[in-house]
Structure formats: C-alpha cells, structure tokens
Amino acid sequence: MNGHARDGRHQEKAAVTDHPAININTADVKSLMTLDGVGRKVAEKIVEYREAHGPFKKPDDVRKVDGIGGGLWERNRERIVVK
C-alpha cells in the first residue's frame, strides 16, 4: 500500500487527528505521554509545573515547562487544550 486511500487522498494526516485533545490542566502523566515526543520525564515536569504554578491559562503556556521546545509544541499544538 502506498499511503493513499482508494479515492487517491493521502492518509498520513489521519494519524494526528485520530488522537483526542489533552487538557494539560487535568491530564495525568500517562495521558500526557500520548503526546508526540512526550516521555515520562517531560510528562512529569508538566504535572510538577502545573502543581507549582497553578493551571495553565492558554495552551502554549506549556512551553514554559523545561523540556518543551518549539518542535514538540508544533507537533502537538492541535491536541493541547486548557479548560
């Protein structure tokens, strides 16, 4: 198979949109680890930052966490939400 649907559409984007949004104000370590490029250490840092500083006000505030760089943010920005 060459990555195209039978009607000719490219299918790679589906993998990104199939994953649910992650509320970084309530997500546990395991849920945060479903984000692309987020391992246990970074997920734990997100939770620790949230506990120390209170809830994130906007999704890109997660970039304040040590270990979250621009690339990781860009890969996950569609999935990261705050509520």
PyMOL Python script that loads the backbone (N, CA, C, O; Angstrom):
from pymol import cmd

cmd.read_pdbstr("""\
ATOM      1  N   MET A   1       0.843  -1.179   0.000  1.00  0.00           N
ATOM      2  CA  MET A   1       0.000   0.000   0.000  1.00  0.00           C
ATOM      3  C   MET A   1       0.884   1.236   0.000  1.00  0.00           C
ATOM      4  O   MET A   1       1.933   1.234   0.644  1.00  0.00           O
ATOM      5  N   ASN A   2       0.499   2.273  -0.691  1.00  0.00           N
ATOM      6  CA  ASN A   2       1.353   3.431  -0.871  1.00  0.00           C
ATOM      7  C   ASN A   2       0.961   4.641  -0.036  1.00  0.00           C
ATOM      8  O   ASN A   2       1.462   5.733  -0.305  1.00  0.00           O
ATOM      9  N   GLY A   3       0.092   4.509   0.962  1.00  0.00           N
ATOM     10  CA  GLY A   3      -0.287   5.620   1.810  1.00  0.00           C
ATOM     11  C   GLY A   3      -1.434   6.445   1.278  1.00  0.00           C
ATOM     12  O   GLY A   3      -1.752   7.499   1.829  1.00  0.00           O
ATOM     13  N   HIS A   4      -2.060   5.979   0.214  1.00  0.00           N
ATOM     14  CA  HIS A   4      -3.187   6.710  -0.358  1.00  0.00           C
ATOM     15  C   HIS A   4      -4.473   5.920  -0.167  1.00  0.00           C
ATOM     16  O   HIS A   4      -4.483   4.692  -0.243  1.00  0.00           O
ATOM     17  N   ALA A   5      -5.547   6.640   0.078  1.00  0.00           N
ATOM     18  CA  ALA A   5      -6.858   5.999   0.171  1.00  0.00           C
ATOM     19  C   ALA A   5      -7.276   5.572  -1.225  1.00  0.00           C
ATOM     20  O   ALA A   5      -6.678   6.001  -2.212  1.00  0.00           O
ATOM     21  N   ARG A   6      -8.282   4.743  -1.314  1.00  0.00           N
ATOM     22  CA  ARG A   6      -8.740   4.270  -2.621  1.00  0.00           C
ATOM     23  C   ARG A   6      -9.172   5.412  -3.530  1.00  0.00           C
ATOM     24  O   ARG A   6      -9.083   5.304  -4.753  1.00  0.00           O
ATOM     25  N   ASP A   7      -9.641   6.509  -2.935  1.00  0.00           N
ATOM     26  CA  ASP A   7     -10.059   7.629  -3.770  1.00  0.00           C
ATOM     27  C   ASP A   7      -8.902   8.571  -4.092  1.00  0.00           C
ATOM     28  O   ASP A   7      -9.115   9.624  -4.693  1.00  0.00           O
ATOM     29  N   GLY A   8      -7.667   8.204  -3.696  1.00  0.00           N
ATOM     30  CA  GLY A   8      -6.493   8.979  -4.051  1.00  0.00           C
ATOM     31  C   GLY A   8      -6.045   9.983  -2.994  1.00  0.00           C
ATOM     32  O   GLY A   8      -4.985  10.591  -3.145  1.00  0.00           O
ATOM     33  N   ARG A   9      -6.810  10.169  -1.945  1.00  0.00           N
ATOM     34  CA  ARG A   9      -6.406  11.117  -0.900  1.00  0.00           C
ATOM     35  C   ARG A   9      -5.257  10.537  -0.084  1.00  0.00           C
ATOM     36  O   ARG A   9      -5.186   9.330   0.144  1.00  0.00           O
ATOM     37  N   HIS A  10      -4.377  11.403   0.345  1.00  0.00           N
ATOM     38  CA  HIS A  10      -3.251  10.979   1.176  1.00  0.00           C
ATOM     39  C   HIS A  10      -3.756  10.761   2.602  1.00  0.00           C
ATOM     40  O   HIS A  10      -4.576  11.543   3.081  1.00  0.00           O
ATOM     41  N   GLN A  11      -3.285   9.718   3.291  1.00  0.00           N
ATOM     42  CA  GLN A  11      -3.838   9.345   4.586  1.00  0.00           C
ATOM     43  C   GLN A  11      -2.986   9.711   5.799  1.00  0.00           C
ATOM     44  O   GLN A  11      -3.458   9.514   6.919  1.00  0.00           O
ATOM     45  N   GLU A  12      -1.788  10.219   5.659  1.00  0.00           N
ATOM     46  CA  GLU A  12      -0.911  10.435   6.804  1.00  0.00           C
ATOM     47  C   GLU A  12      -1.506  11.354   7.854  1.00  0.00           C
ATOM     48  O   GLU A  12      -1.301  11.110   9.043  1.00  0.00           O
ATOM     49  N   LYS A  13      -2.219  12.380   7.485  1.00  0.00           N
ATOM     50  CA  LYS A  13      -2.782  13.323   8.450  1.00  0.00           C
ATOM     51  C   LYS A  13      -3.760  12.659   9.408  1.00  0.00           C
ATOM     52  O   LYS A  13      -3.921  13.139  10.530  1.00  0.00           O
ATOM     53  N   ALA A  14      -4.405  11.599   9.020  1.00  0.00           N
ATOM     54  CA  ALA A  14      -5.407  10.944   9.859  1.00  0.00           C
ATOM     55  C   ALA A  14      -4.821  10.528  11.202  1.00  0.00           C
ATOM     56  O   ALA A  14      -5.520  10.567  12.215  1.00  0.00           O
ATOM     57  N   ALA A  15      -3.570  10.136  11.230  1.00  0.00           N
ATOM     58  CA  ALA A  15      -2.958   9.688  12.473  1.00  0.00           C
ATOM     59  C   ALA A  15      -2.946  10.799  13.519  1.00  0.00           C
ATOM     60  O   ALA A  15      -3.107  10.527  14.708  1.00  0.00           O
ATOM     61  N   VAL A  16      -2.758  12.045  13.092  1.00  0.00           N
ATOM     62  CA  VAL A  16      -2.718  13.168  14.018  1.00  0.00           C
ATOM     63  C   VAL A  16      -4.104  13.473  14.551  1.00  0.00           C
ATOM     64  O   VAL A  16      -4.269  13.691  15.751  1.00  0.00           O
ATOM     65  N   THR A  17      -5.099  13.493  13.686  1.00  0.00           N
ATOM     66  CA  THR A  17      -6.438  13.893  14.095  1.00  0.00           C
ATOM     67  C   THR A  17      -7.188  12.785  14.823  1.00  0.00           C
ATOM     68  O   THR A  17      -8.220  13.055  15.438  1.00  0.00           O
ATOM     69  N   ASP A  18      -6.704  11.553  14.773  1.00  0.00           N
ATOM     70  CA  ASP A  18      -7.371  10.453  15.452  1.00  0.00           C
ATOM     71  C   ASP A  18      -7.145  10.478  16.962  1.00  0.00           C
ATOM     72  O   ASP A  18      -7.878   9.825  17.705  1.00  0.00           O
ATOM     73  N   HIS A  19      -6.146  11.217  17.422  1.00  0.00           N
ATOM     74  CA  HIS A  19      -5.843  11.273  18.847  1.00  0.00           C
ATOM     75  C   HIS A  19      -6.693  12.344  19.513  1.00  0.00           C
ATOM     76  O   HIS A  19      -6.892  13.418  18.945  1.00  0.00           O
ATOM     77  N   PRO A  20      -7.196  12.064  20.707  1.00  0.00           N
ATOM     78  CA  PRO A  20      -8.039  13.047  21.405  1.00  0.00           C
ATOM     79  C   PRO A  20      -7.226  14.232  21.920  1.00  0.00           C
ATOM     80  O   PRO A  20      -6.011  14.146  22.100  1.00  0.00           O
ATOM     81  N   ALA A  21      -7.924  15.331  22.151  1.00  0.00           N
ATOM     82  CA  ALA A  21      -7.297  16.503  22.751  1.00  0.00           C
ATOM     83  C   ALA A  21      -6.893  16.168  24.191  1.00  0.00           C
ATOM     84  O   ALA A  21      -7.533  15.353  24.856  1.00  0.00           O
ATOM     85  N   ILE A  22      -5.835  16.805  24.650  1.00  0.00           N
ATOM     86  CA  ILE A  22      -5.337  16.602  26.007  1.00  0.00           C
ATOM     87  C   ILE A  22      -5.461  17.922  26.763  1.00  0.00           C
ATOM     88  O   ILE A  22      -4.860  18.926  26.380  1.00  0.00           O
ATOM     89  N   ASN A  23      -6.241  17.912  27.834  1.00  0.00           N
ATOM     90  CA  ASN A  23      -6.361  19.088  28.696  1.00  0.00           C
ATOM     91  C   ASN A  23      -5.170  19.064  29.646  1.00  0.00           C
ATOM     92  O   ASN A  23      -5.123  18.256  30.574  1.00  0.00           O
ATOM     93  N   ILE A  24      -4.214  19.950  29.411  1.00  0.00           N
ATOM     94  CA  ILE A  24      -2.990  19.931  30.210  1.00  0.00           C
ATOM     95  C   ILE A  24      -3.212  20.376  31.655  1.00  0.00           C
ATOM     96  O   ILE A  24      -2.302  20.273  32.477  1.00  0.00           O
ATOM     97  N   ASN A  25      -4.407  20.867  31.972  1.00  0.00           N
ATOM     98  CA  ASN A  25      -4.706  21.234  33.359  1.00  0.00           C
ATOM     99  C   ASN A  25      -5.233  20.066  34.184  1.00  0.00           C
ATOM    100  O   ASN A  25      -5.270  20.146  35.411  1.00  0.00           O
ATOM    101  N   THR A  26      -5.635  18.996  33.535  1.00  0.00           N
ATOM    102  CA  THR A  26      -6.183  17.852  34.274  1.00  0.00           C
ATOM    103  C   THR A  26      -5.523  16.520  33.917  1.00  0.00           C
ATOM    104  O   THR A  26      -5.714  15.533  34.627  1.00  0.00           O
ATOM    105  N   ALA A  27      -4.761  16.478  32.844  1.00  0.00           N
ATOM    106  CA  ALA A  27      -4.180  15.216  32.368  1.00  0.00           C
ATOM    107  C   ALA A  27      -3.154  14.663  33.353  1.00  0.00           C
ATOM    108  O   ALA A  27      -2.384  15.408  33.959  1.00  0.00           O
ATOM    109  N   ASP A  28      -3.162  13.345  33.497  1.00  0.00           N
ATOM    110  CA  ASP A  28      -2.149  12.684  34.315  1.00  0.00           C
ATOM    111  C   ASP A  28      -0.936  12.360  33.438  1.00  0.00           C
ATOM    112  O   ASP A  28      -0.954  12.580  32.227  1.00  0.00           O
ATOM    113  N   VAL A  29       0.101  11.841  34.063  1.00  0.00           N
ATOM    114  CA  VAL A  29       1.344  11.535  33.348  1.00  0.00           C
ATOM    115  C   VAL A  29       1.085  10.602  32.171  1.00  0.00           C
ATOM    116  O   VAL A  29       1.589  10.835  31.072  1.00  0.00           O
ATOM    117  N   LYS A  30       0.311   9.558  32.391  1.00  0.00           N
ATOM    118  CA  LYS A  30       0.042   8.582  31.331  1.00  0.00           C
ATOM    119  C   LYS A  30      -0.639   9.245  30.130  1.00  0.00           C
ATOM    120  O   LYS A  30      -0.277   8.966  28.987  1.00  0.00           O
ATOM    121  N   SER A  31      -1.605  10.106  30.373  1.00  0.00           N
ATOM    122  CA  SER A  31      -2.296  10.798  29.279  1.00  0.00           C
ATOM    123  C   SER A  31      -1.356  11.747  28.545  1.00  0.00           C
ATOM    124  O   SER A  31      -1.377  11.821  27.316  1.00  0.00           O
ATOM    125  N   LEU A  32      -0.538  12.469  29.293  1.00  0.00           N
ATOM    126  CA  LEU A  32       0.407  13.403  28.672  1.00  0.00           C
ATOM    127  C   LEU A  32       1.411  12.671  27.789  1.00  0.00           C
ATOM    128  O   LEU A  32       1.884  13.218  26.793  1.00  0.00           O
ATOM    129  N   MET A  33       1.732  11.442  28.154  1.00  0.00           N
ATOM    130  CA  MET A  33       2.685  10.659  27.367  1.00  0.00           C
ATOM    131  C   MET A  33       2.130  10.247  26.008  1.00  0.00           C
ATOM    132  O   MET A  33       2.880   9.738  25.175  1.00  0.00           O
ATOM    133  N   THR A  34       0.840  10.453  25.764  1.00  0.00           N
ATOM    134  CA  THR A  34       0.288  10.155  24.437  1.00  0.00           C
ATOM    135  C   THR A  34       0.606  11.265  23.445  1.00  0.00           C
ATOM    136  O   THR A  34       0.406  11.094  22.242  1.00  0.00           O
ATOM    137  N   LEU A  35       1.100  12.401  23.934  1.00  0.00           N
ATOM    138  CA  LEU A  35       1.502  13.480  23.039  1.00  0.00           C
ATOM    139  C   LEU A  35       2.787  13.076  22.319  1.00  0.00           C
ATOM    140  O   LEU A  35       3.645  12.413  22.901  1.00  0.00           O
ATOM    141  N   ASP A  36       2.916  13.468  21.079  1.00  0.00           N
ATOM    142  CA  ASP A  36       4.067  13.117  20.252  1.00  0.00           C
ATOM    143  C   ASP A  36       5.353  13.695  20.841  1.00  0.00           C
ATOM    144  O   ASP A  36       5.489  14.912  20.969  1.00  0.00           O
ATOM    145  N   GLY A  37       6.283  12.832  21.195  1.00  0.00           N
ATOM    146  CA  GLY A  37       7.575  13.255  21.712  1.00  0.00           C
ATOM    147  C   GLY A  37       7.629  13.473  23.211  1.00  0.00           C
ATOM    148  O   GLY A  37       8.673  13.863  23.734  1.00  0.00           O
ATOM    149  N   VAL A  38       6.532  13.233  23.917  1.00  0.00           N
ATOM    150  CA  VAL A  38       6.499  13.423  25.371  1.00  0.00           C
ATOM    151  C   VAL A  38       6.683  12.070  26.054  1.00  0.00           C
ATOM    152  O   VAL A  38       5.830  11.187  25.965  1.00  0.00           O
ATOM    153  N   GLY A  39       7.809  11.933  26.730  1.00  0.00           N
ATOM    154  CA  GLY A  39       8.076  10.730  27.501  1.00  0.00           C
ATOM    155  C   GLY A  39       7.711  10.956  28.960  1.00  0.00           C
ATOM    156  O   GLY A  39       7.160  11.998  29.315  1.00  0.00           O
ATOM    157  N   ARG A  40       8.016   9.989  29.790  1.00  0.00           N
ATOM    158  CA  ARG A  40       7.657  10.067  31.207  1.00  0.00           C
ATOM    159  C   ARG A  40       8.259  11.299  31.888  1.00  0.00           C
ATOM    160  O   ARG A  40       7.559  11.985  32.633  1.00  0.00           O
ATOM    161  N   LYS A  41       9.539  11.593  31.648  1.00  0.00           N
ATOM    162  CA  LYS A  41      10.189  12.716  32.332  1.00  0.00           C
ATOM    163  C   LYS A  41       9.522  14.045  32.000  1.00  0.00           C
ATOM    164  O   LYS A  41       9.259  14.847  32.896  1.00  0.00           O
ATOM    165  N   VAL A  42       9.249  14.283  30.730  1.00  0.00           N
ATOM    166  CA  VAL A  42       8.616  15.547  30.332  1.00  0.00           C
ATOM    167  C   VAL A  42       7.184  15.603  30.854  1.00  0.00           C
ATOM    168  O   VAL A  42       6.733  16.655  31.309  1.00  0.00           O
ATOM    169  N   ALA A  43       6.472  14.497  30.793  1.00  0.00           N
ATOM    170  CA  ALA A  43       5.100  14.455  31.314  1.00  0.00           C
ATOM    171  C   ALA A  43       5.094  14.780  32.808  1.00  0.00           C
ATOM    172  O   ALA A  43       4.232  15.522  33.280  1.00  0.00           O
ATOM    173  N   GLU A  44       6.045  14.231  33.542  1.00  0.00           N
ATOM    174  CA  GLU A  44       6.137  14.519  34.976  1.00  0.00           C
ATOM    175  C   GLU A  44       6.456  15.991  35.216  1.00  0.00           C
ATOM    176  O   GLU A  44       5.942  16.589  36.161  1.00  0.00           O
ATOM    177  N   LYS A  45       7.301  16.580  34.366  1.00  0.00           N
ATOM    178  CA  LYS A  45       7.627  18.005  34.501  1.00  0.00           C
ATOM    179  C   LYS A  45       6.398  18.874  34.256  1.00  0.00           C
ATOM    180  O   LYS A  45       6.231  19.902  34.913  1.00  0.00           O
ATOM    181  N   ILE A  46       5.543  18.479  33.326  1.00  0.00           N
ATOM    182  CA  ILE A  46       4.310  19.232  33.068  1.00  0.00           C
ATOM    183  C   ILE A  46       3.423  19.209  34.312  1.00  0.00           C
ATOM    184  O   ILE A  46       2.906  20.246  34.729  1.00  0.00           O
ATOM    185  N   VAL A  47       3.250  18.034  34.896  1.00  0.00           N
ATOM    186  CA  VAL A  47       2.419  17.905  36.101  1.00  0.00           C
ATOM    187  C   VAL A  47       3.036  18.697  37.255  1.00  0.00           C
ATOM    188  O   VAL A  47       2.319  19.394  37.974  1.00  0.00           O
ATOM    189  N   GLU A  48       4.352  18.598  37.442  1.00  0.00           N
ATOM    190  CA  GLU A  48       5.029  19.327  38.519  1.00  0.00           C
ATOM    191  C   GLU A  48       4.891  20.832  38.333  1.00  0.00           C
ATOM    192  O   GLU A  48       4.655  21.559  39.299  1.00  0.00           O
ATOM    193  N   TYR A  49       5.036  21.300  37.100  1.00  0.00           N
ATOM    194  CA  TYR A  49       4.896  22.730  36.819  1.00  0.00           C
ATOM    195  C   TYR A  49       3.481  23.192  37.155  1.00  0.00           C
ATOM    196  O   TYR A  49       3.294  24.235  37.781  1.00  0.00           O
ATOM    197  N   ARG A  50       2.506  22.423  36.742  1.00  0.00           N
ATOM    198  CA  ARG A  50       1.099  22.758  36.998  1.00  0.00           C
ATOM    199  C   ARG A  50       0.822  22.812  38.500  1.00  0.00           C
ATOM    200  O   ARG A  50       0.130  23.712  38.975  1.00  0.00           O
ATOM    201  N   GLU A  51       1.359  21.854  39.240  1.00  0.00           N
ATOM    202  CA  GLU A  51       1.151  21.827  40.693  1.00  0.00           C
ATOM    203  C   GLU A  51       1.836  23.006  41.386  1.00  0.00           C
ATOM    204  O   GLU A  51       1.321  23.519  42.379  1.00  0.00           O
ATOM    205  N   ALA A  52       2.985  23.438  40.876  1.00  0.00           N
ATOM    206  CA  ALA A  52       3.735  24.538  41.481  1.00  0.00           C
ATOM    207  C   ALA A  52       3.185  25.913  41.107  1.00  0.00           C
ATOM    208  O   ALA A  52       3.219  26.840  41.916  1.00  0.00           O
ATOM    209  N   HIS A  53       2.675  26.045  39.870  1.00  0.00           N
ATOM    210  CA  HIS A  53       2.284  27.359  39.348  1.00  0.00           C
ATOM    211  C   HIS A  53       0.790  27.533  39.127  1.00  0.00           C
ATOM    212  O   HIS A  53       0.347  28.616  38.745  1.00  0.00           O
ATOM    213  N   GLY A  54       0.019  26.504  39.356  1.00  0.00           N
ATOM    214  CA  GLY A  54      -1.415  26.579  39.107  1.00  0.00           C
ATOM    215  C   GLY A  54      -1.737  26.216  37.666  1.00  0.00           C
ATOM    216  O   GLY A  54      -0.844  25.886  36.887  1.00  0.00           O
ATOM    217  N   PRO A  55      -3.018  26.279  37.314  1.00  0.00           N
ATOM    218  CA  PRO A  55      -3.436  25.850  35.974  1.00  0.00           C
ATOM    219  C   PRO A  55      -2.844  26.711  34.864  1.00  0.00           C
ATOM    220  O   PRO A  55      -2.589  27.902  35.037  1.00  0.00           O
ATOM    221  N   PHE A  56      -2.638  26.076  33.734  1.00  0.00           N
ATOM    222  CA  PHE A  56      -2.191  26.799  32.550  1.00  0.00           C
ATOM    223  C   PHE A  56      -3.348  27.674  32.074  1.00  0.00           C
ATOM    224  O   PHE A  56      -4.501  27.244  32.102  1.00  0.00           O
ATOM    225  N   LYS A  57      -3.047  28.898  31.639  1.00  0.00           N
ATOM    226  CA  LYS A  57      -4.095  29.813  31.190  1.00  0.00           C
ATOM    227  C   LYS A  57      -4.416  29.651  29.704  1.00  0.00           C
ATOM    228  O   LYS A  57      -5.552  29.859  29.279  1.00  0.00           O
ATOM    229  N   LYS A  58      -3.416  29.281  28.931  1.00  0.00           N
ATOM    230  CA  LYS A  58      -3.611  29.053  27.496  1.00  0.00           C
ATOM    231  C   LYS A  58      -2.716  27.893  27.069  1.00  0.00           C
ATOM    232  O   LYS A  58      -1.704  27.619  27.714  1.00  0.00           O
ATOM    233  N   PRO A  59      -3.082  27.217  25.993  1.00  0.00           N
ATOM    234  CA  PRO A  59      -2.335  26.018  25.594  1.00  0.00           C
ATOM    235  C   PRO A  59      -0.832  26.218  25.440  1.00  0.00           C
ATOM    236  O   PRO A  59      -0.054  25.364  25.864  1.00  0.00           O
ATOM    237  N   ASP A  60      -0.406  27.335  24.838  1.00  0.00           N
ATOM    238  CA  ASP A  60       1.029  27.480  24.607  1.00  0.00           C
ATOM    239  C   ASP A  60       1.816  27.824  25.874  1.00  0.00           C
ATOM    240  O   ASP A  60       3.042  27.920  25.822  1.00  0.00           O
ATOM    241  N   ASP A  61       1.137  28.010  27.009  1.00  0.00           N
ATOM    242  CA  ASP A  61       1.848  28.173  28.284  1.00  0.00           C
ATOM    243  C   ASP A  61       2.654  26.926  28.631  1.00  0.00           C
ATOM    244  O   ASP A  61       3.584  26.995  29.435  1.00  0.00           O
ATOM    245  N   VAL A  62       2.310  25.796  28.039  1.00  0.00           N
ATOM    246  CA  VAL A  62       3.054  24.562  28.297  1.00  0.00           C
ATOM    247  C   VAL A  62       4.515  24.714  27.858  1.00  0.00           C
ATOM    248  O   VAL A  62       5.380  23.959  28.303  1.00  0.00           O
ATOM    249  N   ARG A  63       4.784  25.679  26.995  1.00  0.00           N
ATOM    250  CA  ARG A  63       6.161  25.909  26.537  1.00  0.00           C
ATOM    251  C   ARG A  63       7.053  26.442  27.654  1.00  0.00           C
ATOM    252  O   ARG A  63       8.277  26.447  27.516  1.00  0.00           O
ATOM    253  N   LYS A  64       6.462  26.887  28.748  1.00  0.00           N
ATOM    254  CA  LYS A  64       7.238  27.362  29.902  1.00  0.00           C
ATOM    255  C   LYS A  64       7.882  26.203  30.659  1.00  0.00           C
ATOM    256  O   LYS A  64       8.796  26.405  31.459  1.00  0.00           O
ATOM    257  N   VAL A  65       7.406  25.006  30.404  1.00  0.00           N
ATOM    258  CA  VAL A  65       7.916  23.812  31.088  1.00  0.00           C
ATOM    259  C   VAL A  65       9.252  23.409  30.472  1.00  0.00           C
ATOM    260  O   VAL A  65       9.378  23.306  29.251  1.00  0.00           O
ATOM    261  N   ASP A  66      10.245  23.182  31.324  1.00  0.00           N
ATOM    262  CA  ASP A  66      11.552  22.727  30.867  1.00  0.00           C
ATOM    263  C   ASP A  66      11.388  21.415  30.104  1.00  0.00           C
ATOM    264  O   ASP A  66      10.797  20.463  30.613  1.00  0.00           O
ATOM    265  N   GLY A  67      11.910  21.371  28.891  1.00  0.00           N
ATOM    266  CA  GLY A  67      11.798  20.159  28.079  1.00  0.00           C
ATOM    267  C   GLY A  67      10.788  20.284  26.954  1.00  0.00           C
ATOM    268  O   GLY A  67      10.740  19.434  26.066  1.00  0.00           O
ATOM    269  N   ILE A  68       9.974  21.346  26.982  1.00  0.00           N
ATOM    270  CA  ILE A  68       9.004  21.569  25.903  1.00  0.00           C
ATOM    271  C   ILE A  68       9.575  22.648  24.993  1.00  0.00           C
ATOM    272  O   ILE A  68       9.530  23.835  25.316  1.00  0.00           O
ATOM    273  N   GLY A  69      10.105  22.229  23.870  1.00  0.00           N
ATOM    274  CA  GLY A  69      10.653  23.173  22.909  1.00  0.00           C
ATOM    275  C   GLY A  69       9.658  23.481  21.808  1.00  0.00           C
ATOM    276  O   GLY A  69       8.538  22.968  21.796  1.00  0.00           O
ATOM    277  N   GLY A  70      10.081  24.317  20.894  1.00  0.00           N
ATOM    278  CA  GLY A  70       9.216  24.722  19.794  1.00  0.00           C
ATOM    279  C   GLY A  70       8.757  23.564  18.929  1.00  0.00           C
ATOM    280  O   GLY A  70       7.602  23.532  18.504  1.00  0.00           O
ATOM    281  N   GLY A  71       9.633  22.623  18.664  1.00  0.00           N
ATOM    282  CA  GLY A  71       9.270  21.483  17.819  1.00  0.00           C
ATOM    283  C   GLY A  71       8.216  20.600  18.458  1.00  0.00           C
ATOM    284  O   GLY A  71       7.262  20.179  17.804  1.00  0.00           O
ATOM    285  N   LEU A  72       8.394  20.325  19.738  1.00  0.00           N
ATOM    286  CA  LEU A  72       7.422  19.492  20.446  1.00  0.00           C
ATOM    287  C   LEU A  72       6.067  20.201  20.491  1.00  0.00           C
ATOM    288  O   LEU A  72       5.029  19.567  20.305  1.00  0.00           O
ATOM    289  N   TRP A  73       6.075  21.507  20.737  1.00  0.00           N
ATOM    290  CA  TRP A  73       4.835  22.292  20.748  1.00  0.00           C
ATOM    291  C   TRP A  73       4.161  22.222  19.376  1.00  0.00           C
ATOM    292  O   TRP A  73       2.962  21.959  19.290  1.00  0.00           O
ATOM    293  N   GLU A  74       4.919  22.453  18.313  1.00  0.00           N
ATOM    294  CA  GLU A  74       4.340  22.461  16.964  1.00  0.00           C
ATOM    295  C   GLU A  74       3.711  21.114  16.616  1.00  0.00           C
ATOM    296  O   GLU A  74       2.651  21.072  15.992  1.00  0.00           O
ATOM    297  N   ARG A  75       4.347  20.021  17.009  1.00  0.00           N
ATOM    298  CA  ARG A  75       3.810  18.691  16.704  1.00  0.00           C
ATOM    299  C   ARG A  75       2.514  18.395  17.451  1.00  0.00           C
ATOM    300  O   ARG A  75       1.734  17.546  17.020  1.00  0.00           O
ATOM    301  N   ASN A  76       2.278  19.079  18.559  1.00  0.00           N
ATOM    302  CA  ASN A  76       1.136  18.753  19.416  1.00  0.00           C
ATOM    303  C   ASN A  76       0.131  19.881  19.606  1.00  0.00           C
ATOM    304  O   ASN A  76      -0.857  19.699  20.318  1.00  0.00           O
ATOM    305  N   ARG A  77       0.346  21.016  19.005  1.00  0.00           N
ATOM    306  CA  ARG A  77      -0.490  22.192  19.279  1.00  0.00           C
ATOM    307  C   ARG A  77      -1.969  21.971  18.991  1.00  0.00           C
ATOM    308  O   ARG A  77      -2.816  22.594  19.631  1.00  0.00           O
ATOM    309  N   GLU A  78      -2.294  21.104  18.051  1.00  0.00           N
ATOM    310  CA  GLU A  78      -3.702  20.835  17.730  1.00  0.00           C
ATOM    311  C   GLU A  78      -4.390  19.994  18.807  1.00  0.00           C
ATOM    312  O   GLU A  78      -5.617  19.981  18.897  1.00  0.00           O
ATOM    313  N   ARG A  79      -3.609  19.301  19.614  1.00  0.00           N
ATOM    314  CA  ARG A  79      -4.178  18.401  20.633  1.00  0.00           C
ATOM    315  C   ARG A  79      -4.180  18.989  22.032  1.00  0.00           C
ATOM    316  O   ARG A  79      -4.930  18.524  22.891  1.00  0.00           O
ATOM    317  N   ILE A  80      -3.357  20.002  22.281  1.00  0.00           N
ATOM    318  CA  ILE A  80      -3.232  20.560  23.627  1.00  0.00           C
ATOM    319  C   ILE A  80      -4.299  21.622  23.850  1.00  0.00           C
ATOM    320  O   ILE A  80      -4.404  22.587  23.092  1.00  0.00           O
ATOM    321  N   VAL A  81      -5.089  21.428  24.905  1.00  0.00           N
ATOM    322  CA  VAL A  81      -6.139  22.388  25.261  1.00  0.00           C
ATOM    323  C   VAL A  81      -6.065  22.688  26.755  1.00  0.00           C
ATOM    324  O   VAL A  81      -5.460  21.942  27.526  1.00  0.00           O
ATOM    325  N   VAL A  82      -6.697  23.800  27.148  1.00  0.00           N
ATOM    326  CA  VAL A  82      -6.871  24.110  28.570  1.00  0.00           C
ATOM    327  C   VAL A  82      -8.346  24.368  28.804  1.00  0.00           C
ATOM    328  O   VAL A  82      -9.012  25.018  27.999  1.00  0.00           O
ATOM    329  N   LYS A  83      -8.846  23.855  29.906  1.00  0.00           N
ATOM    330  CA  LYS A  83     -10.257  24.046  30.265  1.00  0.00           C
ATOM    331  C   LYS A  83     -10.350  24.357  31.733  1.00  0.00           C
ATOM    332  O   LYS A  83     -11.448  24.556  32.254  1.00  0.00           O
TER     333      LYS A  83
END
""", "prot")
cmd.dss("prot")
cmd.show_as("cartoon", "prot")
cmd.util.cbc("prot")
cmd.orient("prot")
